[in-house]
Amino acid sequence: MGKNKGFSLLLGFVFALAILAGCSPRGGTEQEPTFTYAMSGQYRPFNYFDENNQLTGFDVEIGRALAEKMGMKPVPIATPWEGLISGLKAKKYDAILGSMTITPERQKQVDFSDPYYVSGPQLFVRKNSNIKDIRDIKDNTPVGVLISSVYDQEARKYTKNIKNYTSDVTALQDLARGRVEAVITDRFVGTIAAREQKLDIKPVGGLLFVENVGIAFRKGDPLREKVNQALEEIKADGTYLAISKKYFGTDISN
């Protein structure tokens, strides 16, 4: 082996090591790793596409704030709700930050962060409806709910006539059109959709139950603890409150 050839091979080896050293296991570079977090993109005001087709909302902004605290580049991703957990397990993204309720069934598949907000499902009906609360839902009352959601499970306690949707907002629109008699959805989602779209619907009764909503990670992922720490920090410095007030006019963390 000649001297020049050996020197060239050595340079190539050093260059390859430099490239590997600069890589991040989560994408990006060592200086700017990425935090990719998924949501449905159809859950206004938590996550949705604006008039410029940009993914935005409470979840998106919370993700950005968390990424900033962790020194990472935020990359929000929209994917169908029913495929969120399978996509996470397949390592298509680092986390699900898309208003996912913490349930024992889901905890068997993923690890959750500390709750990042608290809410609950509300029954919505048309303003001229005779339905006053959930007890008025009969076995054949058509009720609209998000597919593969805790609301779907709740609705099946009261009726066998379930119509599934891939978007809560679409379900509420169908309610206003008379295609279903009631919809079970998050209290904030329903109230804001009714106001912004001028839907002739209203909430009735109290919350069906209280939901603790968390950020989902693959089992054993140390990123969970980093996010929990960042979540504490954005609550302490007022960032969380500012985002919450922007979308809801109040603190929805508890």
Backbone torsions as a table, in degrees:
resi	resn	phi	psi	omega
1	MET	NA	127.7	-178.6
2	GLY	-74.6	161.5	-178.4
3	LYS	-61.8	-46.8	-177.3
4	ASN	-65.3	-39.3	-179.2
5	LYS	-66.0	-41.3	179.5
6	GLY	-64.9	-39.1	179.3
7	PHE	-64.9	-40.3	179.7
8	SER	-64.0	-41.1	178.6
9	LEU	-65.3	-38.0	178.3
10	LEU	-64.2	-43.4	177.8
11	LEU	-61.1	-42.3	179.3
12	GLY	-61.9	-40.2	179.2
13	PHE	-65.2	-43.5	178.6
14	VAL	-62.8	-41.5	-179.7
15	PHE	-63.5	-41.1	179.3
16	ALA	-63.8	-40.9	177.5
17	LEU	-62.7	-38.8	179.5
18	ALA	-63.3	-39.5	178.5
19	ILE	-64.7	-45.6	180.0
20	LEU	-63.8	-38.1	-179.7
21	ALA	-66.2	-27.9	-177.9
22	GLY	-86.8	-2.9	-177.6
23	CYS	-87.6	147.9	174.4
24	SER	-106.3	141.2	179.2
25	PRO	-65.1	-15.6	179.5
26	ARG	-109.0	17.1	179.2
27	GLY	95.4	167.6	180.0
28	GLY	76.4	-158.0	179.0
29	THR	-112.9	171.5	179.1
30	GLU	-58.0	-35.3	-179.2
31	GLN	-76.2	-25.5	-176.6
32	GLU	-143.2	72.5	175.5
33	PRO	-67.9	158.4	-177.9
34	THR	-101.4	150.5	172.1
35	PHE	-116.8	101.2	-179.1
36	THR	-95.9	126.0	-176.3
37	TYR	-135.7	136.7	-170.6
38	ALA	-108.9	156.6	180.0
39	MET	-160.1	172.6	-178.4
40	SER	-78.7	-29.8	-175.7
41	GLY	76.4	10.8	-177.8
42	GLN	-131.3	34.6	-172.8
43	TYR	-132.6	59.7	-178.8
44	ARG	-63.3	134.8	8.1
45	PRO	-95.0	8.8	-177.5
46	PHE	-74.3	-45.2	175.0
47	ASN	-155.1	128.1	-175.8
48	TYR	-166.1	169.4	177.0
49	PHE	-98.7	130.0	-179.3
50	ASP	-82.2	-173.4	-176.4
51	GLU	-65.2	-18.5	177.0
52	ASN	-96.8	12.9	179.9
53	ASN	62.2	31.7	176.1
54	GLN	-101.0	134.3	178.6
55	LEU	-70.4	124.1	-175.0
56	THR	-147.3	-175.6	178.3
57	GLY	120.5	177.5	-177.9
58	PHE	-56.4	-49.9	-178.7
59	ASP	-60.2	-42.2	-179.3
60	VAL	-61.6	-45.9	-177.7
61	GLU	-70.9	-35.1	175.0
62	ILE	-63.3	-41.5	177.6
63	GLY	-61.0	-41.0	178.1
64	ARG	-63.7	-43.1	-179.6
65	ALA	-64.4	-40.5	178.1
66	LEU	-64.7	-44.4	179.9
67	ALA	-60.4	-41.7	179.3
68	GLU	-60.5	-43.2	179.3
69	LYS	-63.9	-32.8	-178.3
70	MET	-88.4	-1.2	-178.5
71	GLY	71.0	35.0	-177.1
72	MET	-122.8	160.9	177.3
73	LYS	-91.0	122.8	-179.0
74	PRO	-75.3	134.2	177.1
75	VAL	-134.3	90.5	177.0
76	PRO	-74.9	142.6	-177.3
77	ILE	-131.7	136.8	175.8
78	ALA	-102.7	132.4	177.9
79	THR	-151.3	153.3	-177.5
80	PRO	-53.7	138.1	-176.1
81	TRP	-51.9	-47.2	-173.7
82	GLU	-66.0	-14.8	180.0
83	GLY	-106.4	8.1	-174.8
84	LEU	-62.3	-49.2	-176.6
85	ILE	-68.7	-41.2	178.7
86	SER	-63.7	-36.8	177.4
87	GLY	-66.2	-38.1	177.3
88	LEU	-64.0	-46.7	-178.7
89	LYS	-65.3	-27.4	177.5
90	ALA	-84.7	4.8	176.6
91	LYS	64.8	34.6	175.9
92	LYS	-79.1	-17.9	177.1
93	TYR	-157.7	169.0	-174.4
94	ASP	-84.3	-28.2	-173.2
95	ALA	-157.2	162.4	169.8
96	ILE	-108.4	111.5	176.9
97	LEU	-120.0	75.1	-170.1
98	GLY	-144.8	39.1	176.8
99	SER	62.8	48.0	179.1
100	MET	-95.5	122.7	178.7
101	THR	-69.5	137.9	176.6
102	ILE	-77.6	117.8	178.8
103	THR	-131.6	154.8	177.9
104	PRO	-57.9	-36.5	-179.9
105	GLU	-64.2	-43.9	179.9
106	ARG	-70.5	-32.3	179.8
107	GLN	-66.4	-16.5	174.6
108	LYS	-73.4	-21.9	-176.1
109	GLN	-105.6	-30.9	-174.8
110	VAL	-138.8	163.5	171.0
111	ASP	-99.3	141.5	179.3
112	PHE	-109.9	149.3	170.4
113	SER	-71.0	176.7	166.8
114	ASP	-60.1	152.1	178.8
115	PRO	-56.7	135.0	176.8
116	TYR	-103.8	-9.1	164.0
117	TYR	-162.2	163.0	-178.7
118	VAL	-123.6	132.1	178.6
119	SER	-149.0	-151.2	178.9
120	GLY	178.2	156.9	-179.6
121	PRO	-79.1	143.5	179.2
122	GLN	-126.5	147.6	174.5
123	LEU	-87.7	127.9	177.3
124	PHE	-116.0	139.3	179.2
125	VAL	-138.2	170.2	173.8
126	ARG	-69.7	154.5	-174.4
127	LYS	-63.8	-25.1	179.6
128	ASN	-96.4	11.6	-177.1
129	SER	-73.3	150.4	174.6
130	ASN	-87.1	-3.4	178.4
131	ILE	-76.4	121.7	-176.8
132	LYS	-103.6	-29.3	175.5
133	ASP	-161.9	-176.6	-173.1
134	ILE	-61.6	-25.0	-179.5
135	ARG	-67.7	-16.7	178.3
136	ASP	-85.8	-5.4	177.3
137	ILE	-77.0	123.7	-178.6
138	LYS	-99.2	174.7	-175.0
139	ASP	-61.5	-26.5	-178.3
140	ASN	-112.6	10.1	178.8
141	THR	-69.6	123.8	179.0
142	PRO	-73.0	120.5	-177.4
143	VAL	-124.2	132.9	178.8
144	GLY	-96.8	135.8	179.4
145	VAL	-148.8	159.1	175.9
146	LEU	-68.5	134.0	-179.6
147	ILE	-63.6	144.0	176.4
148	SER	57.4	35.2	-178.0
149	SER	-117.6	166.8	175.1
150	VAL	-66.6	-24.4	177.7
151	TYR	-69.2	-35.9	176.7
152	ASP	-61.7	-45.0	178.7
153	GLN	-62.1	-40.8	-179.6
154	GLU	-66.1	-44.0	-177.2
155	ALA	-61.4	-34.1	-177.7
156	ARG	-69.9	-9.7	174.5
157	LYS	-74.6	-20.0	-172.3
158	TYR	-115.9	-26.5	-176.5
159	THR	-147.8	152.4	174.0
160	LYS	-96.1	-7.7	-175.7
161	ASN	-95.4	78.5	-175.8
162	ILE	-102.8	134.1	172.0
163	LYS	-116.0	117.8	-177.9
164	ASN	-89.4	145.7	179.3
165	TYR	-131.2	155.8	173.8
166	THR	-91.9	-4.4	179.0
167	SER	-143.6	130.5	176.8
168	ASP	-63.2	-37.6	-178.1
169	VAL	-64.4	-39.9	176.6
170	THR	-62.5	-39.3	177.1
171	ALA	-61.5	-42.4	179.9
172	LEU	-66.8	-36.8	176.3
173	GLN	-64.4	-41.6	177.1
174	ASP	-65.3	-34.0	175.8
175	LEU	-60.8	-47.6	-179.9
176	ALA	-62.2	-30.6	180.0
177	ARG	-83.5	-5.6	179.2
178	GLY	86.4	14.4	-178.6
179	ARG	-81.5	-20.8	170.1
180	VAL	-136.1	163.1	-177.8
181	GLU	-94.2	-17.5	-179.5
182	ALA	-159.9	159.5	175.0
183	VAL	-135.5	137.9	171.7
184	ILE	-106.6	120.5	179.2
185	THR	-151.7	174.0	177.5
186	ASP	-58.7	140.3	-176.8
187	ARG	-57.3	-40.7	-178.9
188	PHE	-71.0	-43.6	-179.8
189	VAL	-58.8	-47.4	-178.6
190	GLY	-65.6	-45.4	-177.6
191	THR	-65.0	-44.5	-178.2
192	ILE	-70.3	-39.4	177.6
193	ALA	-62.7	-42.0	179.3
194	ALA	-61.4	-41.8	-178.4
195	ARG	-72.0	-49.4	-174.4
196	GLU	-69.9	-34.7	-177.6
197	GLN	-99.9	3.4	179.0
198	LYS	53.7	46.7	178.6
199	LEU	-82.4	139.9	-177.7
200	ASP	-83.7	61.0	-177.9
201	ILE	-133.1	167.8	-178.7
202	LYS	-152.6	155.1	173.3
203	PRO	-82.9	145.5	175.8
204	VAL	-133.7	150.5	-179.9
205	GLY	70.7	-176.0	178.3
206	GLY	-94.3	-176.0	176.1
207	LEU	-63.0	138.7	-179.8
208	LEU	-72.1	-32.3	171.5
209	PHE	-168.3	169.1	-179.9
210	VAL	-97.2	133.4	-179.1
211	GLU	-109.3	129.6	167.0
212	ASN	-96.0	121.4	-174.9
213	VAL	-105.9	129.4	-176.3
214	GLY	-127.3	174.1	176.1
215	ILE	-99.9	127.5	-174.6
216	ALA	-95.4	142.1	178.7
217	PHE	-133.2	161.5	172.4
218	ARG	-63.5	149.5	-178.8
219	LYS	-54.4	127.3	176.0
220	GLY	79.6	4.4	-178.1
221	ASP	-70.7	121.0	179.3
222	PRO	-65.4	-13.7	177.8
223	LEU	-60.4	-27.9	179.9
224	ARG	-55.5	-46.9	-178.1
225	GLU	-68.3	-34.7	176.9
226	LYS	-64.2	-41.0	179.0
227	VAL	-67.8	-40.6	177.2
228	ASN	-58.8	-42.1	178.5
229	GLN	-64.6	-43.7	179.2
230	ALA	-64.1	-36.8	178.7
231	LEU	-63.0	-42.6	176.1
232	GLU	-60.2	-39.8	-176.8
233	GLU	-68.5	-42.2	-179.0
234	ILE	-72.8	-22.5	173.1
235	LYS	-75.3	-39.6	-177.9
236	ALA	-69.1	-35.6	-175.6
237	ASP	-93.0	3.6	175.5
238	GLY	91.7	-5.7	-179.5
239	THR	-63.1	-45.2	-179.4
240	TYR	-60.5	-46.9	-178.0
241	LEU	-60.7	-40.5	179.7
242	ALA	-62.6	-42.4	179.0
243	ILE	-67.2	-42.9	-179.6
244	SER	-61.9	-44.6	179.9
245	LYS	-67.0	-32.9	178.7
246	LYS	-59.2	-41.2	-174.8
247	TYR	-95.7	-28.4	-171.9
248	PHE	-127.7	-10.4	179.9
249	GLY	76.1	7.7	-178.8
250	THR	-157.9	172.9	177.9
251	ASP	-87.5	117.1	-177.6
252	ILE	-103.6	17.4	-176.6
253	SER	-75.5	-17.6	179.8
254	ASN	-153.6	NA	NA
